[in-house]
């Protein structure tokens, strides 16, 4: 049940996002698009309530409940970033807006970009850990919460690995490749007389 609800929420997320951007830039219904996009958090709320009800009705905590917590955390941490990124591209293709700038690729700007993404991962991990801990307290000592604990470690590992990747861009920043030097046109090379034969000099005279 929980896995099916997660899939339904993921599909609903992209459907609402496509509808919201479509009515904004194709039909020019800005208020309607805002309402559609504001429905996105409702999906996560429905998933959270369904998970709590499932546990309350006596369901044993399992990987499904842990996966639901991770999904909600990811949506909280990266949902707005994803919507903003897609909104910029939709405005460019459908409304003639300038092309959104690409993320920096080299040096300190790239390191700063990766650090900001890592902070979003920290937020996602914090939300997932909080939900999982609430589930552990909700179940209490009478139930098996090992699966919930294992997903807490999954969230911590993901945040830690992401942090190491972001840190690597600071310690070993990527350098922009040097642009190749312009080649000279052989036809415009000045004639210095080097390498001429005696016969060539007589023809020049």
C-alpha positions as CSV (number, residue, x, y, z in Angstrom):
1,X,0.0,0.0,0.0
2,X,2.7,2.5,1.0
3,X,4.8,1.8,-2.0
4,X,1.9,2.3,-4.3
5,X,1.1,5.6,-2.6
6,X,4.7,6.7,-3.0
7,X,4.5,6.0,-6.7
8,X,1.1,7.8,-7.0
9,X,2.6,10.8,-5.2
10,X,5.6,10.9,-7.5
11,X,3.3,10.7,-10.6
12,X,1.0,13.3,-9.1
13,X,4.0,15.6,-8.5
14,X,5.0,15.7,-12.1
15,X,1.4,15.9,-13.4
16,X,0.7,18.9,-11.2
17,X,4.0,20.5,-12.2
18,X,3.3,20.0,-15.9
19,X,-0.2,21.4,-15.5
20,X,0.9,24.3,-13.5
21,X,3.6,25.3,-15.9
22,X,1.4,24.7,-18.9
23,X,-1.5,26.9,-17.7
24,X,1.0,29.6,-16.7
25,X,2.9,30.0,-20.0
26,X,0.4,28.6,-22.6
27,X,-2.9,29.9,-21.2
28,X,-1.5,32.8,-19.2
29,X,-3.5,31.7,-16.1
30,X,-1.0,32.7,-13.5
31,X,-3.3,32.4,-10.5
32,X,-4.5,28.9,-11.6
33,X,-0.8,27.8,-11.9
34,X,0.0,29.0,-8.4
35,X,-2.9,27.0,-7.0
36,X,-1.8,23.9,-8.9
37,X,1.8,24.3,-7.7
38,X,0.6,24.9,-4.1
39,X,-1.1,21.5,-4.3
40,X,2.4,19.8,-4.4
41,X,2.9,19.8,-0.6
42,X,-0.5,18.3,-0.2
43,X,0.8,15.1,-1.8
44,X,3.5,14.7,0.9
45,X,0.9,15.5,3.6
46,X,-1.3,12.7,2.3
47,X,1.6,10.3,2.3
48,X,2.6,11.2,5.8
49,X,-0.9,10.8,7.2
50,X,-1.3,7.5,5.4
51,X,1.9,6.2,6.8
52,X,0.9,7.2,10.3
53,X,-2.5,5.6,9.9
54,X,-0.9,2.4,8.6
55,X,1.3,2.2,11.7
56,X,-1.6,3.1,14.0
57,X,-3.7,0.2,12.6
58,X,-1.1,-2.2,13.7
59,X,1.1,-2.6,10.7
60,X,4.7,-3.6,11.5
61,X,7.3,-0.9,10.6
62,X,9.0,-1.9,7.4
63,X,11.2,-0.6,4.7
64,X,8.1,0.9,3.1
65,X,7.6,3.3,5.9
66,X,11.3,4.2,5.8
67,X,11.2,4.8,2.1
68,X,8.2,7.1,2.6
69,X,10.1,9.2,5.1
70,X,13.1,9.5,2.7
71,X,10.8,10.5,-0.2
72,X,9.1,13.2,1.9
73,X,12.5,14.5,3.0
74,X,13.8,14.6,-0.6
75,X,10.7,16.5,-1.7
76,X,11.1,19.1,1.1
77,X,14.8,19.6,0.4
78,X,14.8,19.5,-3.4
79,X,11.2,20.0,-4.5
80,X,11.3,23.9,-4.7
81,X,14.7,23.7,-6.4
82,X,13.3,21.3,-9.0
83,X,10.2,23.4,-9.6
84,X,12.3,26.6,-10.0
85,X,14.7,24.9,-12.5
86,X,11.8,23.6,-14.6
87,X,10.0,26.9,-14.4
88,X,13.0,28.7,-15.9
89,X,13.2,26.3,-18.8
90,X,9.5,26.5,-19.4
91,X,9.6,30.3,-19.5
92,X,12.4,30.1,-22.0
93,X,10.8,27.6,-24.4
94,X,7.1,28.7,-24.0
95,X,7.3,32.4,-23.2
96,X,10.5,33.6,-24.9
97,X,12.3,34.4,-21.7
98,X,16.1,34.3,-21.7
99,X,17.7,30.9,-21.3
100,X,18.3,30.1,-17.6
101,X,22.0,30.2,-16.8
102,X,23.7,26.8,-16.4
103,X,25.3,25.9,-13.1
104,X,29.0,27.0,-12.8
105,X,31.5,24.3,-13.8
106,X,34.8,25.4,-12.4
107,X,36.6,26.9,-9.5
108,X,35.1,28.6,-6.5
109,X,31.6,29.2,-8.1
110,X,31.2,25.4,-8.7
111,X,32.3,24.7,-5.1
112,X,29.7,27.2,-3.8
113,X,27.0,25.6,-5.9
114,X,27.8,22.1,-4.6
115,X,27.8,23.4,-1.0
116,X,24.3,24.9,-1.5
117,X,23.1,21.6,-2.9
118,X,24.6,19.8,0.1
119,X,22.7,22.1,2.4
120,X,19.5,21.0,0.7
121,X,20.6,17.4,1.2
122,X,21.1,18.2,4.9
123,X,17.5,19.6,5.1
124,X,16.2,16.5,3.4
125,X,18.1,14.3,5.7
126,X,16.9,16.2,8.8
127,X,13.2,15.9,7.7
128,X,13.6,12.2,7.0
129,X,15.4,11.6,10.4
130,X,12.7,13.5,12.2
131,X,9.8,11.6,10.6
132,X,11.6,8.3,11.3
133,X,12.2,9.2,14.9
134,X,8.6,10.2,15.4
135,X,7.6,6.8,13.9
136,X,9.9,5.1,16.4
137,X,8.4,6.9,19.3
138,X,4.9,6.2,18.0
139,X,5.5,2.5,17.7
140,X,7.2,2.4,21.2
141,X,8.9,-0.6,22.8
142,X,6.3,-3.1,21.8
143,X,7.1,-3.1,18.1
144,X,10.1,-3.9,15.9
145,X,11.6,-0.6,14.8
146,X,14.8,-2.0,13.4
147,X,13.8,-1.1,9.8
148,X,13.1,2.5,10.8
149,X,16.5,2.7,12.5
150,X,18.2,1.3,9.4
151,X,16.7,4.0,7.3
152,X,17.9,6.6,9.7
153,X,21.5,5.3,9.0
154,X,20.7,5.4,5.3
155,X,19.7,9.1,5.5
156,X,22.9,9.9,7.5
157,X,25.1,8.0,5.0
158,X,23.6,9.8,2.0
159,X,24.1,13.2,3.6
160,X,27.7,12.3,4.6
161,X,28.6,11.0,1.1
162,X,27.1,14.1,-0.5
163,X,29.1,16.3,1.9
164,X,32.3,14.6,1.0
165,X,31.5,15.1,-2.7
166,X,30.8,18.8,-2.1
167,X,34.0,19.1,0.0
168,X,36.1,17.7,-2.8
169,X,35.1,20.6,-5.1
170,X,36.6,22.9,-2.4
171,X,39.8,21.0,-1.8
172,X,40.4,20.0,-5.4
173,X,38.6,22.7,-7.5
174,X,38.1,22.0,-11.1
175,X,40.2,24.3,-13.3
176,X,38.9,25.7,-16.5
177,X,40.8,24.3,-19.4
178,X,43.1,26.8,-21.1
179,X,41.8,28.1,-24.4
180,X,44.0,27.0,-27.4
181,X,46.3,29.7,-28.8
182,X,45.2,31.0,-32.2
183,X,47.1,29.6,-35.2
184,X,48.7,31.9,-37.7
185,X,47.8,31.8,-41.4
186,X,50.9,30.7,-43.3
187,X,49.9,33.0,-46.1
188,X,50.5,36.0,-43.9
189,X,53.9,34.9,-42.5
190,X,56.4,37.7,-43.2
191,X,59.1,36.9,-45.7
192,X,62.5,37.1,-43.9
193,X,64.6,35.6,-46.7
194,X,65.7,32.7,-44.5
195,X,66.0,29.5,-46.6
196,X,66.1,31.1,-50.0
197,X,68.4,29.8,-52.6
198,X,70.5,32.0,-54.8
199,X,68.2,31.4,-57.8
200,X,65.2,32.4,-55.7
201,X,66.9,35.7,-54.9
202,X,67.7,36.4,-58.5
203,X,64.0,35.8,-59.4
204,X,62.9,38.3,-56.8
205,X,65.3,40.9,-58.2
